[in-house]
Amino acid sequence: MYRYTENDQKIIEERVAQFRGQTERFLAGELANEEFLPLRLQNGLYIQRLAPMLRIAVPYGLLNSTQFRKLAHIARHYDKGYCHFTTRQNIQFNWPQLEEVPDILAELAQVQMHAVQTSGNCIRNITSDQYAGVAEDEIEDPRPWCEILRQWSTFHPEFAYLPRKFKIAVSGSESDRAAILVHDIGLQLVRNDAGELGFKVLVGGGLGRTPVIGSEIRAFLPWQHILGYLEAIVRVYNRYGNRENKYKARIKILVRAWTPAVFAEKVEEEWAHIKDGPCTLIQEEVDRVKQFFTSPAYETLDDAAAEQALSAQAADNKAFAKWLERNTLKHRIPGYSIVNLSLKPTGIAPGDVTDSQLETIAGLADRYSFGEIRATHNQNLVLADVKKSELFELWQQAKVAGFATPNIGTLTDLICCPGGDFCSLANAKSIPIAEAIQRRFDDMDYVYDLGDLSLNISGCMNACGHHHVGNIGILGVDKKGEEFYQVQLGGSSENDASLGNVLGPSFGQEDIPDIIGKILDVYVQNRQGDELFLDTYRRIGLDPFKESVYAKNH
């Protein structure tokens, strides 16, 4: 992973000192709230329903064990003993004291972490595939490119005050695990017919109040021009984006109003002024960044022997067999596996991890995966480089620590924002809905029979829980001060990205588990062979689900 240079470290430490002074002036009454607001936001500090919330940047989801131990220390000494992993691979602390936030940022700086640009109308954390560098279907490792984009976008003077927040995601594999179609800019690493590396460029995606699937404006952009072309995109947005109405300020609104073709023309016109200029990448610069992302010290292992041993262990232990099936993936290096640590045990808010668990994960990473951990878009964690011969031992330890729930990709591996329990923007609580669904569908044989199925929950239209792109999406809504929940079906954030369709009128909190049960019954009754939920929905449409759910006396 990338390591700070002396200049990087100095910049972050100076930023901490600057924010410490700003915070002290605010607390002393020398800065008005409206003056402090943009300053705290660009340092990741929100004021939530009950307390401040501090969002920590995790560039492209990559962390090391030293950073995990520091997060544990912060959770224990400055918060209530836990932190929360978000759908954008970041970390949130929900209970810091305002006067202690500069101290937290100073602690983070000691391990090369920060909260810069995790909020505000700027380019946010660059996200990517949690399996980058180890996935079998990878075209090119996206992490060096994410780091180049991070260095370009951080503190960019022209883009510090955009019309609205701006999010970029990069995928380097055939399968899109970075949700690039629902970001302001989505980048897909590709090779042309001559084998040259470049990017497919998508713009105008996003969820929230107006969900939109992104549009392709360039099928192939040579890698040398990626920074200049992105600069042209953001310049066009910065100039023409709506600054009068925040609900119409995102780039997706501009792209939709102009049409993707017209937007692409504007970008090309802007790019013509800066093409081949200082933003043009050279091989030496790419190589400089790539040196931070070399492969760890893999051993030459007997993959066949490891597989034979795993088969024997799985035959003797059904629970281990299910964990292998759901929570591990094939690695590009023989003898190794990718391991997903589930943060979705029933009764725990999805994505929450305690201070002691953070320390346990750090130990597991040191022991089994070269000291590295990745955060996922689904609010889980990944140990990307585990020897197959050590999977059984790792599983036993993960099970004791609460990270071995064998549910990755299933109904109970649901995404859930903090909702009304924490967020001042939420219309309804999300966490109790998630727990009620997990408790209702506790028969894992039934859950496994359903196959891969995504269920996403958001407490408001801001869609932090990505409900629009869940196969089943749940949105909290307010009706005259009471909490209700709207259900959507048919969403996806993968290569075949689609937005869910609203099932009909909303439901009370106590009704949701039964409603989900009826929806699943329709799926089971109508699926053909091993057809997944999304495939069945796309084949039969919304009406059979609606008829079942809203039928009188059903």
N, C-alpha and C positions, 0 to 999 in steps of 0.2 A: 504494500500500500504506500501511498505518497507520504513522504516525510518532509516536514517543514525545513526550509532553509533558514539561515540566520535572519534574513530579511522578513520572511513569513512570520517568524516568531516575534520579531520586533513590531511588526504591523499589528498583530493581534494583541500584544501586550499594551501597545499605545491605545488601541481601541478600548480595551478594558479600562485603562486609566481615564480616558476621555468620558466614558459612560459613568464611571464612578463620580467624576466631578459633576456631570449633569444630574445624576441622581441626588447627590448631596444638595445641589442648588434647588432642585424640585422640593425636597423634603424641608428645606429651609424657607420655602415660600418665595424664592428668587426666580423660579421658572413657573409660569402658568401651566395649567394642565394641558391646554391646547398646544403649548410650545413643547412640552415634554412628550406628548403623544407620539409624534413621528420619530422622535429620538429613541424611545423605548421599543417601538415596534421594529425598527431596523436592528435592534439588538435582541429580538425574539421575545419581548416581554409584553404579555397581554394582561388585562384585568378581567378576570372571569367572574362567574356568579358569586363565588364565595371567597376567592383569594386570587392573587396574581398567578399566572401560568407562564413558565419559561420554556420555550421551544429550542432544543439544541440541534444544530445541523449535523447530519451524518452523510457526508457526500457519497453518493451512489451506494449507500447502505453499508459501507465497510468500516469495521471497528477492530481493535485489537484487545487483548486481555488486559493490558495496562489501563486502557481507557475504560473498560468495564469495571475494573476495581475502583477507579476514580468516580464513576457514576454511582457505585454502591456507597462510597464515602459521602458523596453529596446527598444522596437519598436519605442516608442515616442522620447526617448532621444538619442539613438545611431543609429537609422536607419531612414527609410522614413515613419514610421507610420504603418507598417504592417509586418507580417511574413508569412511563407509558410509551410504548412503541406505536407510531402512527402509520397510516397508509401511505405516507410519502417517505418512509424509511428514516424518519426523524425520531427524536425522543422528547417527551414533555415531562416536566415537573409541575405538579398541580398545586403545591402548597408552599412555595418559597415566600419569605418575607421580603418586601420591597427593598428595605435597607440592606439586606444581605445578598441581593442579586449580583452586585459588583464582585463580592467575595466569591460567589459561585463561578462567575465568568473567569476570575483570576485562577481558580482551581482548575477549570477546564483548560485554560491556556497552558498549564503545566504539562498536559498530555496531548497538546496539539488539537484541541477542540474549541469550538466557539458557537455563538448563537447569531452570528452576523447574517442578515438578510433571510432570516427564517420567518419574517413577517414584513409588512409594508409593501408599497407599490414598487417593487423591484424584481429583479430576476432571483427566484428562490433556489433552494437546494436542487442540484442536478441529480436526477434519479436514474436507475438502470436495473438491469436483470440481476437478481440475487444470486444467480448461478454463473455470473460472468467469469470467464477464464477456465471453467471446469465443465461446462455443458457440452454434451456430445454434438448438438446441432449448431454449434457456434460457427459463424462465418468469420468473425474477428472479435477479439476481446474489446468490449466497449469501455473498460475502465480508464485506459489512458486518454481516450477521447473525452470522457466525462471530466477527467482532471484538467485537461486543456480548456474545456468550456468553463469549468469552475474558476480557473485562474483568470480567464478572460472576463467573466461576468462579475466577479467579486469586486466591489468598490468601483465598478465602471461608472465614471462621472456622468456620462450622458444618459444612463439608464437608472439612476438612483430614485427618480420620482416619475415613474411611468403612470399612465392613466389608471392602471390597476395592477394587481399582482401578476406575475408571469412565471410559468412553469415549463421546464424542458425535460424530456425523458429520452433516453438513448437505448436502443436494442441492438445487440450484435448477433442474435441467433435467428434461426428460421421461425421459431415459436416466439411470439411477442409476450414476454413476461414482465414488461415494463409499462404496459398500457399506453403506448405511444399515440394511439388514436384518440385519446381523451386528454391530451395536454395542449397547451398553447402552441408549442412546437414539439413535434415528435420526429426523431431521427432514427432511421433504420440503416445500419451498415450493410452495404451490398457490394457485389462485384459485377462489372459489366462483362460483355462477351469476350473482351480481351483480358479478363482476369484482373483488371485494375480496381482498386478499392475506392469506394465513394459512399455517398449518403443519399438515401431517398428522404425527401423533406416533406413533412406534413405540417399544416398549420390550422389553427382555428378550432382545435378540439377543446373539450372541457365539460365539466358537469355543472353543479350548482343550479341556480334558478332557471337557466336556459341551457340544457344539456345539448351538446353538439358533437358529432363524430368529425374528426379532423379530415382535411382535404389535402390530397397530394398536389404540391405545386412544382416539384422537381423530381423526376424519376431517378436521375443520377447526377450528383454533384461531386466532382473530384475532391478528395479529402483536403487538398491544398487550400481550397476556397471556403471551407466550412465556417471559419470565423467571420470572414468578410460578408458571406451570404446571410448569416444570422444577424450580423450588424445591420444589414440592409432591411431585414424583416422587422427588427425591433425599432429601427429608425422610422419606418413607415407607420408602424403602430403608434410610436411615441408622438408622431406629428398629427395623425388623423384619429386616434382613439378618442372616445367620448369622455371628456373630463367633467361634464356637467351632471351626469347621472351614473352613479357607481354600479347600478344594475345593468347598464348598457355599456360599460367601460372595457370589458374584456375583449381581447383580439377576436374571439369567435364572433362577436356581434358585428365587428367591422368586416370580417371576411364574408359573413353571410349577407350583409347589406350590399357589399360590392360585387359579390360572387367570387369564388376562388380564382377564376381566370383573370378578372380585373385586378385582384389583389396581387397575383403573381406578376402581372405586367408592371405594377407599381414597384414591386420588389426588384425586378430586373432593371428598371430605370434607375433606381437608387444604387443598385449594385454596380452599375456601369461607371459610377463616379469613384468607386473605391476598389474595384477589382484589380488584382495584382499590386495592391498597395501594401502598407505596413502590416495589415492583418493576414496577408498570405502566409500560410504555414510552410516551413521548410523541413526537410527530412531530419536535420540535426535537432530541431526543437522537438519533433515527435519522438525521436530516439531518446532525448533527455528525459522525457516524461515516461516513456515505456520502460526505462531501466528500473523504475519503482514497482513494476508489475511483472517481474520475472517469476517463473514457477518456483515454488518452494522445493526443498530437498527431497523430492520423491524417491522412494526406494524401488528397485526392480523386484517386483513381487510375482509369485506364482498365482495368477488369477484363477486358473482352473481348480487348484487345490483349495483356495479360499472359498470359491463357490461351493465346492463339495462339502466343506466344513460347515458353511452357513446352512446348506440344505439339511444337514444332519441336525443342527441346532434348532432350526425351524420346525423340523418334524417332531422334535421332542417338546416343543413349547409353542402352543398356538398363539399366545399373546405376542411373543417375539416374532412369529411369522407374520402376524397382522401388522406389526410395527414396521417390519422390513418392507412389506408390500405398500403401505401407505406413506411412510415417513422417510424412505430412502430412494435415491435415484442413481442411475448409472453415471459413472464418472468417466471422463475422457482418458484417464490414465488407468491401465489394468491394475487390479488389486486394490483400488480405492473406491469409495462411495461418497455421495453427497447425502448429508443427514439434515433433515428438518426437525428442529426442536419446536414442538407445539406449545404455544402460549394460550391454549384454549381449554384448560380443564374446566369442567362445570363448576359454577359458583364463583369464578374469578373473571373480572372484567377482561375481555379480550385485549391482549397487548400489555397488560400490567405485569411487572416483574418486581419482586422485592429486593431489598439491598442484599440479603443473604443469598438469594437466587442469582443475582448478578455476579457475586463472587464465585458461586458454584459454576456458573457458565464459563467464567474466566478460567477456572481450573480445568474444566472439560476441554476448553479450546487449547490450553497449553499442553494438556496430556494427549489429545487425540487429533488436533487440527492446526498445528503450526501457530497456535496463539491467535487465530483469526476468527472473527464472527461476522456474519452478514445479517442485516435486518431486511425483512421482506415486505412487499406491499400488502400482504395478508396478515400483518401483525404477528408474524412468527419470526424465528431466528434460524440461521443455517450454520452448520459446521461443514465446510465445503470439501475437506480433504481428509477423510477418515479411512484408515485401512480396513478392508473387509474383515480381516482377522481380529479386529478389535471392536466390531459392531456389537457383539453380544455383551461384552463388558461395558461399553458405553451405554447401551440400552438399559442395563441394570442400574447404572448410576443415574441416568436421566429419569428413570421411573421413580426412584426414591426422591429425586428433587422436584418432580412434578412436571417434567417436560416431555414425557413419552406417550402422551395421549395419542393413540394411533388413528388420527382423524384428518390428516392433511388432505385437502381437496374435497372433503365430504360436507354434508349439511351442517354439522356441528363445528366445523372449522370456519365459523362465520366472522365477517368483518363488522366492527361496531365502533362508532365514534363515542367519545365520552358523554355526549348528550346532555340532558337537563340536569344531571347530577353535578356537572361542573361548568358547562359552557353557558355564557350569558346570552348567546344567540339562539340557543336551542328552544324549540317549541314543545319538546317532549323528551322524556327519558329514553335512553337506548339500552343501557346496561341491563335493566330488569327484563326487557324483552328478550335479549340474547340469552339470559339465564333461563327464562321460562321455556324457550325453544329447546335449549340443551337438555333441560330436565324432562321435557315431554318426549323427546326422541333419544332416550338413553339406551335403547336396544340397538347395540352396534351391529348386530347381524342385519337388522332392517336398514340401518344407515348405509352399510356396505352394499346391500342389494340395490340401493338407489343409485350408486355409482357417483362419479364426480358431479358435484352440484354446488354452486356458490350462492350464499345467502348474505346479503349486505344490508346493514341497518344504519340510517342516519337520523339524527334528532331534529334536523331542519333542512331547508332547501339548499343550504350551502354544500351539502352532499359530502361531508368529510368521511362518511362511511361508504361512499361510492354506491349508493343504492340504485342509481340509474343503470349500472352495468352489472348488477347481480342477476344471476338466473332468476332468483327471487329477490326483490328489493322491498324494503320496508322503510317508509318515511314517516317520522313523527310530525303531526300537524296540531295546531291549536284551534279549538272550536269553543269560543266564548269562555276561554279560561280553562277548558278541560282538554286533556291529552287524548288524541286519537291517532290511528295509524293507517296510512294508505299503503296498499300492496301493489307492486308492479311485477310483471313477468316478462321474461325473454331478453334480459340484458346480458351483455358479454363485454369484457375488456380485452379479449385476445385478438388474434389475427382477423377473426370474423366479427369485429366489434359491432355491437348493436345496443340501442337504448331500450329499456323496458317499457312496456305499455301498462297504463293504469288499469287495474282489474275492475274498479268501481268505487262506490262510496267507502269511506274509511270505517275502521272498527275500533272498539274499545280495547284497552290493554289486555283484559282478561280473555278476550276472544281470539287473540292472535295465534296461540298454539293450535287451537282447533281449526282455524282458517288454513294454516300451513298444512295441517293434516289432510284437509279436504283437497287442497291443491295437489299434494303428493299422491293421494288416492287416484285422482284423475290421471296423473302421469303413469302410475303403475298399471292402471286398467287399459291404457291406450298405447303404451310403448311396444315397439316391435323388436324382439330379440334383445340385444344388449344396448339398445338405443338410449342415449343419455337424455336427461330432462330437457335440455335446451333443444336438442334435435326433435324430440316429441312435440314440444311447444311450437317450434317453427313449422312442423308438419300439420298439426291439427288446429293451430291458432288459439286465440284467447277465449272464444265463446264457450267451449266445453268446461273450462275452469270457472268461468263466470257463472254458468248455469248451475254448477255444483255448489259453489260457495254461497250464492244468493237464493238458491231454491228455498221456497217456503217449507217449513217443517222438515228440512233436510237434516 
